[in-house]
Amino acid sequence: MKIKDFLKEHKISVGDNAIFLLEKLGLKDEKLIKFLEREIGESAKMSKSKANVVDPEEAVERYGADTVRLYILFAAPPEQDFEWTEEGIQGAYRFLQRFWNFVNKHLDKIRDLSYTREEIRKLQGKAKEVRREIHQTIKEYRRDFEERYQFNTAIAKIMKLLNTLQDFEPKSETDYKVLREGIETITLLLSPITPHIAEEVWEMLGNEGFVVTQPLPEPDEEALKLEEIEIPVQVNGKVRARIKIPADAGEEEVKEIALRDEKVKKYTEGKEIKKVIYVKGRLVNIVVK
């Protein structure tokens, strides 16, 4: 039997003994331990007896309490174990730094801006798409955080929203109001997870009071409404095009739009259309012979 299989069968990891041995020999090296674990046996579960615990005070001193809280909640659902990794906590630290730098980059333009929901509902183009994602994030975050207790997926949605805001290039004052709404939203959603940075950003934005006393934002149902959706069109089961249709379009209207599409015509012209199947909001399948 291979050493690796023996260790696995008896639930023994290299970390059970190698850490102590290398320590006594003065050769303790994290890279070497990880190499041995990867090549010979699986990683050890945290245990004081195995000398592989992480001191939270050291992590807090190095990265800050917010980073440690974010990493622990993001690493896995609360009911599951997870392996503490340096790469993971560094990733959490980089995310908070990225958010902090992003806020400071735009602070001069957004600090003195005020807005109302009614005012920024009348948007078009990219700003409208960004605002829809802001409120989609609020909706999904509240479901994950308050109903499902899936903090890791709630945090993932905040990270995705920050990516969207970073890709957004505001040009008008209204665009900057949307950007401010997005930054305020991230700040409020991060508040239960990373209270220190959230409090700092809240104050930097010129808001009164403490962020911890603010309620979580409610999604704006108007912002969530889709005017157009994109769906694939299949011809004999193969995707040949993607079409945009009004979100409230009826079956016949969708079929007409699909059959008029130039890419679809290439595969239907000169052929007998036997059937057109529309799965509402999902796809059109055209059967030809």
MARKE-780024 format. One record per residue: x, y, z of N, C-alpha, C in turn; residue in three letters. Coordinates in steps of 0.05 Angstrom, whole numbers, padded with zeros to 5 digits, always signed. Layout:
XYZXYZXYZAla...
REM end
This chain:
+00017-00024+00000+00000+00000+00000+00018+00025+00000Met+00010+00045-00016+00025+00070-00018+00022+00086+00009Lys+00043+00101+00016+00042+00117+00040+00017+00135+00040Ile+00012+00148+00016-00011+00166+00014-00037+00153+00021Lys-00041+00128+00010-00065+00113+00015-00068+00104+00044Asp-00045+00096+00056-00045+00088+00084-00054+00111+00102Phe-00042+00135+00097-00049+00158+00113-00078+00165+00111Leu-00088+00163+00086-00116+00170+00081-00135+00151+00095Lys-00128+00125+00093-00145+00104+00105-00147+00107+00135Glu-00124+00115+00148-00124+00117+00177-00128+00146+00187His-00136+00163+00168-00143+00191+00174-00119+00205+00188Lys-00096+00200+00178-00072+00213+00188-00061+00232+00167Ile-00054+00255+00174-00043+00274+00155-00013+00278+00161Ser+00001+00288+00141+00029+00294+00144+00033+00314+00167Val+00014+00332+00169+00015+00353+00190+00015+00342+00218Gly+00006+00317+00221+00005+00305+00248+00033+00302+00260Asp+00052+00296+00244+00079+00291+00254+00101+00308+00242Asn+00097+00314+00216+00119+00328+00202+00125+00355+00214Ala+00104+00370+00223+00109+00396+00234+00127+00395+00258Ile+00121+00375+00276+00138+00372+00300+00167+00364+00292Phe+00169+00345+00273+00195+00336+00265+00212+00358+00253Leu+00200+00373+00234+00215+00394+00221+00222+00417+00241Leu+00204+00421+00260+00209+00442+00280+00234+00435+00297Glu+00235+00409+00305+00258+00400+00322+00284+00401+00306Lys+00282+00396+00280+00306+00397+00264+00314+00425+00254Leu+00296+00444+00262+00301+00472+00253+00297+00476+00224Gly+00279+00459+00212+00274+00460+00183+00246+00467+00176Leu+00231+00477+00196+00202+00482+00191+00199+00503+00169Lys+00185+00495+00148+00181+00512+00125+00153+00507+00113Asp+00137+00528+00111+00109+00524+00102+00108+00512+00074Glu+00126+00521+00056+00125+00510+00029+00132+00480+00029Lys+00151+00472+00045+00158+00444+00047+00135+00427+00058Leu+00121+00438+00079+00099+00423+00090+00076+00420+00070Ile+00071+00442+00056+00049+00441+00035+00056+00421+00013Lys+00082+00420+00006+00091+00401-00015+00086+00372-00005Phe+00094+00367+00020+00091+00340+00031+00062+00332+00032Leu+00045+00351+00041+00016+00346+00043+00004+00340+00016Glu+00013+00355-00004+00003+00352-00031+00011+00325-00044Arg+00037+00318-00039+00047+00294-00052+00042+00268-00036Glu+00040+00270-00009+00039+00246+00007+00012+00243+00021Ile+00002+00264+00033-00023+00261+00049-00038+00287+00050Gly-00063+00285+00057-00081+00308+00057-00075+00326+00081Glu-00083+00351+00079-00078+00371+00100-00091+00363+00126Ser-00078+00370+00147-00088+00364+00174-00110+00383+00181Ala-00130+00373+00196-00150+00390+00207-00138+00406+00230Lys-00148+00430+00235-00137+00446+00256-00140+00432+00283Met-00119+00432+00298-00120+00420+00325-00095+00429+00340Ser-00099+00436+00366-00076+00444+00383-00055+00421+00384Lys-00065+00396+00386-00046+00374+00388-00029+00370+00364Ser-00038+00381+00341-00022+00378+00316-00006+00403+00309Lys-00007+00423+00327+00009+00447+00324+00003+00462+00298Ala-00022+00460+00289-00028+00473+00263-00051+00493+00265Asn-00055+00504+00289-00077+00523+00292-00067+00551+00283Val-00086+00568+00276-00080+00595+00268-00088+00613+00291Val-00070+00630+00300-00076+00649+00322-00091+00673+00310Asp-00116+00676+00318-00132+00698+00306-00120+00726+00312Pro-00107+00728+00336-00095+00754+00343-00073+00762+00323Glu-00057+00741+00315-00036+00747+00295-00048+00756+00269Glu-00069+00742+00261-00082+00749+00235-00095+00777+00237Ala-00107+00783+00259-00119+00810+00263-00098+00832+00263Val-00075+00826+00276-00053+00845+00277-00042+00851+00249Glu-00041+00830+00233-00029+00832+00207-00048+00844+00186Arg-00073+00835+00187-00092+00843+00166-00115+00860+00175Tyr-00120+00861+00201-00143+00876+00212-00167+00858+00217Gly-00183+00866+00236-00206+00850+00244-00226+00847+00221Ala-00230+00868+00205-00249+00866+00183-00241+00845+00164Asp-00216+00843+00157-00207+00823+00138-00212+00795+00149Thr-00206+00791+00174-00209+00764+00186-00239+00756+00186Val-00256+00775+00193-00285+00770+00193-00295+00763+00165Arg-00286+00779+00146-00294+00775+00118-00285+00748+00108Leu-00260+00741+00114-00250+00715+00104-00265+00691+00116Tyr-00269+00692+00143-00283+00670+00156-00311+00666+00145Ile-00325+00688+00140-00353+00686+00130-00354+00678+00101Leu-00333+00686+00086-00333+00681+00057-00322+00653+00050Phe-00305+00642+00068-00291+00617+00061-00310+00593+00058Ala-00332+00592+00072-00351+00569+00071-00377+00576+00085Ala-00398+00561+00078-00423+00565+00093-00418+00559+00123Pro-00434+00571+00141-00429+00568+00170-00430+00539+00180Pro-00445+00522+00166-00447+00494+00176-00424+00476+00167Glu-00406+00487+00150-00384+00471+00140-00357+00479+00151Gln-00339+00459+00153-00311+00465+00160-00297+00478+00136Asp-00275+00491+00141-00258+00501+00119-00229+00501+00127Phe-00212+00500+00108-00183+00500+00113-00173+00529+00111Glu-00161+00538+00132-00150+00565+00132-00126+00566+00114Trp-00126+00585+00095-00103+00588+00076-00094+00616+00076Thr-00068+00620+00072-00057+00647+00071-00067+00661+00046Glu-00070+00646+00024-00080+00657-00001-00108+00668+00002Glu-00125+00653+00018-00152+00662+00022-00154+00688+00037Gly-00140+00690+00059-00142+00715+00075-00129+00738+00060Ile-00109+00733+00045-00097+00755+00028-00117+00764+00007Gln-00133+00746-00003-00154+00753-00023-00175+00771-00010Gly-00183+00765+00015-00202+00782+00029-00190+00810+00034Ala-00165+00810+00041-00151+00836+00047-00149+00853+00021Tyr-00143+00840-00002-00142+00854-00027-00169+00866-00035Arg-00190+00851-00030-00217+00861-00037-00223+00886-00022Phe-00218+00886+00005-00224+00910+00021-00206+00934+00012Leu-00181+00928+00005-00164+00949-00005-00174+00961-00031Gln-00184+00943-00048-00194+00951-00074-00219+00969-00070Arg-00236+00961-00052-00260+00978-00046-00252+01005-00035Phe-00233+01005-00016-00224+01030-00004-00212+01049-00025Trp-00195+01038-00042-00182+01054-00063-00202+01064-00083Asn-00222+01048-00090-00243+01056-00109-00259+01079-00098Phe-00266+01078-00072-00281+01100-00060-00265+01125-00061Val-00239+01124-00053-00222+01148-00053-00218+01159-00081Asn-00217+01142-00101-00214+01151-00128-00236+01169-00137Lys-00261+01163-00128-00284+01178-00138-00296+01197-00116His-00283+01199-00093-00294+01213-00071-00300+01242-00077Leu-00282+01256-00091-00286+01284-00097-00311+01289-00113Asp-00318+01270-00130-00341+01273-00148-00367+01266-00135Lys-00367+01248-00115-00392+01238-00104-00398+01247-00075Ile-00378+01259-00061-00381+01265-00033-00405+01284-00028Arg-00408+01304-00045-00429+01325-00040-00454+01319-00057Asp-00456+01296-00070-00480+01290-00086-00502+01279-00069Leu-00526+01288-00074-00550+01276-00062-00568+01267-00084Ser-00586+01248-00078-00604+01238-00099-00628+01226-00085Tyr-00649+01222-00101-00672+01207-00092-00677+01185-00112Thr-00690+01164-00103-00695+01141-00121-00711+01150-00145Arg-00731+01167-00141-00748+01176-00163-00731+01191-00184Glu-00712+01206-00174-00695+01222-00192-00678+01205-00211Glu-00668+01183-00200-00649+01167-00217-00663+01142-00228Ile-00689+01141-00228-00703+01119-00241-00704+01123-00272Arg-00703+01148-00280-00706+01154-00309-00678+01153-00322Lys-00668+01129-00325-00641+01125-00337-00643+01109-00362Leu-00621+01111-00378-00619+01095-00402-00591+01084-00404Gln-00587+01063-00421-00561+01053-00426-00547+01040-00403Gly-00521+01044-00401-00504+01030-00382-00512+01037-00353Lys-00518+01062-00348-00526+01071-00321-00550+01055-00311Ala-00569+01051-00329-00593+01036-00321-00586+01007-00315Lys-00568+00995-00330-00559+00967-00325-00545+00965-00298Glu-00528+00985-00293-00513+00985-00267-00533+00987-00244Val-00552+01005-00247-00571+01009-00225-00588+00983-00220Arg-00594+00970-00242-00609+00945-00239-00592+00924-00224Arg-00566+00923-00229-00549+00904-00215-00547+00912-00185Glu-00546+00938-00180-00545+00947-00152-00568+00935-00136Ile-00592+00938-00148-00616+00929-00133-00621+00899-00134His-00610+00886-00155-00610+00857-00156-00592+00846-00134Gln-00569+00860-00130-00551+00852-00108-00564+00854-00081Thr-00578+00877-00077-00592+00881-00051-00612+00858-00046Ile-00628+00852-00067-00648+00832-00065-00636+00804-00058Lys-00615+00797-00073-00603+00770-00069-00588+00769-00042Glu-00574+00791-00035-00560+00792-00010-00579+00788+00014Tyr-00601+00802+00013-00620+00799+00036-00632+00771+00038Arg-00636+00759+00015-00646+00731+00015-00625+00712+00027Arg-00600+00715+00018-00578+00698+00028-00572+00703+00057Asp-00572+00729+00065-00563+00737+00092-00585+00732+00113Phe-00609+00739+00106-00631+00739+00126-00647+00713+00126Glu-00649+00700+00103-00667+00676+00101-00651+00650+00100Glu-00630+00650+00084-00615+00625+00080-00590+00623+00097Arg-00581+00645+00109-00556+00646+00125-00532+00636+00109Tyr-00532+00642+00083-00510+00636+00066-00492+00661+00062Gln-00476+00666+00083-00461+00691+00083-00440+00691+00060Phe-00429+00668+00053-00409+00667+00033-00420+00676+00005Asn-00444+00668-00001-00455+00676-00027-00464+00705-00026Thr-00473+00715-00003-00480+00743+00000-00455+00760-00005Ala-00432+00752+00006-00407+00767+00002-00399+00766-00028Ile-00402+00743-00040-00395+00740-00068-00411+00760-00086Ala-00435+00765-00079-00452+00784-00094-00442+00812-00090Lys-00432+00819-00066-00420+00845-00062-00395+00849-00079Ile-00379+00828-00080-00354+00829-00096-00361+00832-00126Met-00381+00819-00135-00389+00821-00163-00399+00849-00169Lys-00414+00861-00150-00423+00889-00154-00400+00908-00156Leu-00380+00905-00139-00356+00922-00140-00343+00921-00167Leu-00341+00896-00178-00330+00893-00205-00345+00909-00226Asn-00372+00908-00224-00389+00923-00242-00385+00953-00240Thr-00383+00963-00215-00379+00991-00211-00352+01000-00221Leu-00332+00983-00219-00305+00990-00229-00304+00991-00259Gln-00321+00975-00272-00322+00976-00302-00339+00999-00312Asp-00355+01011-00295-00373+01033-00302-00357+01058-00305Phe-00362+01073-00327-00348+01098-00331-00368+01121-00331Glu-00373+01133-00307-00393+01154-00306-00384+01179-00321Pro-00403+01191-00335-00397+01215-00351-00413+01239-00343Lys-00436+01235-00333-00454+01257-00325-00458+01257-00295Ser-00471+01278-00285-00476+01280-00256-00495+01257-00248Glu-00514+01251-00265-00533+01229-00259-00518+01202-00257Thr-00498+01198-00275-00482+01174-00273-00468+01172-00247Asp-00457+01195-00237-00443+01195-00212-00462+01190-00188Tyr-00487+01198-00192-00507+01192-00171-00512+01162-00169Lys-00512+01149-00192-00515+01120-00193-00491+01107-00180Val-00467+01118-00186-00442+01107-00174-00443+01111-00143Leu-00452+01134-00134-00454+01138-00105-00474+01118-00093Arg-00497+01114-00106-00516+01095-00095-00503+01067-00093Glu-00487+01060-00113-00474+01034-00113-00454+01031-00090Gly-00438+01053-00086-00418+01052-00064-00432+01052-00037Ile-00453+01068-00034-00468+01068-00009-00480+01041-00003Glu-00490+01028-00025-00502+01001-00022-00481+00981-00012Thr-00458+00981-00024-00436+00963-00015-00429+00968+00014Ile-00428+00994+00021-00420+01001+00048-00441+00990+00068Thr-00466+00994+00062-00488+00984+00080-00488+00954+00081Leu-00483+00940+00059-00484+00911+00059-00459+00899+00073Leu-00437+00914+00072-00413+00905+00086-00414+00910+00116Leu-00431+00929+00124-00431+00938+00152-00433+00915+00172Ser-00450+00895+00169-00451+00873+00189-00427+00855+00188Pro-00412+00856+00166-00389+00838+00162-00363+00852+00168Ile-00359+00876+00158-00334+00891+00162-00341+00919+00173Thr-00349+00920+00198-00360+00945+00209-00341+00969+00209Pro-00315+00964+00212-00296+00986+00215-00293+01001+00188His-00287+00987+00167-00284+01001+00141-00310+01013+00132Ile-00332+00999+00138-00359+01010+00130-00364+01036+00144Ala-00357+01038+00169-00361+01063+00184-00344+01085+00173Glu-00319+01079+00167-00301+01099+00155-00312+01110+00129Glu-00320+01092+00111-00330+01100+00085-00356+01116+00087Val-00373+01107+00105-00399+01121+00110-00394+01150+00117Trp-00375+01155+00135-00368+01182+00143-00354+01197+00121Glu-00337+01184+00106-00323+01197+00084-00343+01208+00063Met-00365+01193+00059-00385+01201+00039-00402+01225+00049Leu-00397+01233+00074-00411+01256+00084-00438+01250+00097Gly-00443+01225+00102-00468+01217+00115-00468+01223+00145Asn-00491+01229+00156-00493+01234+00185-00499+01209+00200Glu-00491+01208+00225-00497+01185+00242-00478+01162+00235Gly-00483+01139+00249-00466+01116+00245-00479+01097+00226Phe-00463+01083+00209-00473+01064+00190-00487+01041+00204Val-00477+01034+00228-00488+01011+00243-00517+01016+00250Val-00525+01041+00252-00553+01047+00259-00572+01048+00235Thr-00560+01045+00211-00576+01047+00187-00589+01020+00180Gln-00614+01020+00170-00626+00994+00162-00613+00985+00136Pro-00615+00959+00130-00605+00949+00104-00623+00961+00082Leu-00611+00967+00059-00628+00979+00038-00649+00959+00027Pro-00671+00970+00018-00692+00955+00005-00688+00956-00025Glu-00692+00934-00039-00690+00935-00069-00712+00952-00081Pro-00705+00967-00101-00724+00983-00116-00736+00966-00138Asp-00761+00959-00135-00774+00941-00155-00774+00953-00183Glu-00776+00980-00184-00776+00993-00211-00749+00988-00225Glu-00728+00990-00209-00701+00986-00221-00697+00957-00230Ala-00711+00938-00218-00708+00910-00225-00723+00902-00250Leu-00741+00919-00259-00757+00912-00282-00740+00911-00307Lys-00744+00890-00323-00729+00888-00349-00747+00897-00371Leu-00736+00915-00388-00751+00923-00412-00746+00904-00435Glu-00721+00894-00436-00713+00875-00457-00698+00852-00445Glu-00701+00828-00456-00685+00805-00448-00674+00793-00473Ile-00651+00778-00470-00638+00765-00492-00642+00735-00489Glu-00651+00722-00511-00654+00693-00510-00642+00680-00534Ile-00634+00654-00532-00622+00641-00555-00644+00630-00574Pro-00636+00628-00599-00654+00615-00619-00640+00591-00630Val-00653+00568-00628-00642+00543-00638-00656+00535-00664Gln-00641+00524-00682-00652+00512-00706-00645+00483-00706Val-00665+00466-00704-00661+00437-00701-00642+00430-00677Asn-00646+00445-00656-00632+00439-00631-00605+00452-00628Gly-00595+00466-00648-00569+00480-00646-00573+00510-00645Lys-00559+00523-00626-00562+00552-00623-00550+00565-00648Val-00566+00581-00661-00557+00595-00686-00557+00626-00683Arg-00570+00636-00662-00571+00665-00658-00581+00671-00630Ala-00578+00696-00622-00589+00707-00597-00605+00732-00605Arg-00629+00734-00595-00646+00756-00602-00655+00771-00577Ile-00659+00797-00579-00670+00813-00558-00700+00817-00562Lys-00715+00812-00541-00744+00814-00543-00754+00831-00520Ile-00777+00845-00523-00789+00859-00501-00795+00840-00478Pro-00790+00848-00453-00794+00830-00430-00823+00819-00428Ala-00842+00835-00438-00870+00827-00436-00881+00817-00462Asp-00864+00810-00481-00873+00802-00508-00889+00776-00507Ala-00909+00774-00524-00925+00750-00525-00911+00729-00544Gly-00922+00705-00544-00910+00683-00559-00908+00689-00589Glu-00929+00699-00601-00928+00704-00630-00908+00725-00637Glu-00906+00746-00621-00887+00768-00626-00859+00757-00625Glu-00853+00740-00605-00826+00729-00602-00819+00712-00626Val-00838+00695-00635-00833+00678-00658-00827+00694-00683Lys-00842+00716-00687-00837+00733-00710-00810+00746-00709Glu-00802+00755-00686-00775+00767-00683-00753+00747-00689Ile-00757+00722-00680-00738+00701-00685-00735+00694-00714Ala-00758+00692-00728-00758+00684-00756-00747+00706-00774Leu-00748+00732-00765-00738+00754-00781-00708+00758-00778Arg-00697+00746-00757-00668+00750-00752-00651+00739-00776Asp-00632+00755-00784-00615+00748-00808-00600+00722-00804Glu-00589+00719-00779-00573+00694-00774-00591+00669-00775Lys-00616+00672-00765-00635+00650-00766-00643+00643-00795Val-00647+00664-00811-00655+00660-00839-00636+00643-00854Lys-00610+00645-00848-00590+00629-00862-00595+00599-00860Lys-00608+00591-00837-00613+00563-00832-00641+00554-00837Tyr-00658+00573-00845-00687+00566-00850-00695+00571-00878Thr-00681+00589-00893-00689+00595-00920-00688+00570-00938Glu-00709+00566-00954-00711+00544-00972-00718+00518-00958Gly-00724+00519-00932-00731+00495-00917-00759+00497-00906Lys-00771+00475-00902-00799+00475-00891-00797+00477-00860Glu-00811+00498-00850-00812+00501-00821-00834+00484-00810Ile-00827+00464-00796-00846+00445-00785-00859+00454-00759Lys-00843+00468-00743-00853+00476-00717-00835+00498-00705Lys-00848+00517-00690-00833+00537-00676-00842+00535-00646Val-00823+00529-00629-00829+00525-00601-00817+00548-00585Ile-00833+00561-00568-00823+00583-00551-00826+00575-00522Tyr-00803+00574-00508-00803+00570-00479-00801+00597-00467Val-00822+00607-00454-00824+00634-00445-00799+00644-00430Lys-00788+00666-00441-00765+00679-00429-00739+00664-00430Gly-00739+00640-00444-00715+00624-00443-00704+00618-00471Arg-00720+00609-00490-00709+00603-00517-00731+00599-00537Leu-00723+00600-00562-00740+00593-00585-00726+00570-00600Val-00742+00549-00606-00730+00527-00621-00747+00523-00647Asn-00733+00526-00669-00746+00523-00696-00738+00496-00707Ile-00758+00481-00715-00754+00455-00727-00759+00457-00757Val-00738+00451-00773-00740+00452-00802-00734+00425-00814Val-00743+00422-00839-00738+00397-00854-00728+00404-00882Lys
REM end
